[in-house]
Amino acid sequence: MSGRLSEGEEVIVKLMKDEVQFAREIEMRAGLADDSVVTIAASSDDEQLRERWASDAAKHGYTEYPHGIVMKAAQRNLMVILVRRV
């Protein structure tokens, strides 16, 4: 994971059910330039986050999502990109 976070930085948390899809999501981003893909800052598989992920997911009612990634929030979303291209 190449994207570390600064305090106060906005993030997106992507919750995932399927372990294979979770692993693929991480693998597909490996080696890509930070300016061409949203960087993963952390994941539920990180040693320092693993236990907290499980307890927080249970606390908030998301036990069916044992996997997930934390990404830096993008500056634009897909809708903005599509509207400006037209």
Secondary structure as UniProt FT lines:
FT   TURN            7..8
FT   STRAND          11..16
FT   HELIX           19..29
FT   TURN            30..31
FT   TURN            34..36
FT   STRAND          40..43
FT   TURN            44..45
FT   TURN            47..49
FT   HELIX           50..59
FT   TURN            60..61
FT   TURN            63..64
FT   STRAND          67..72
FT   HELIX           78..85
//
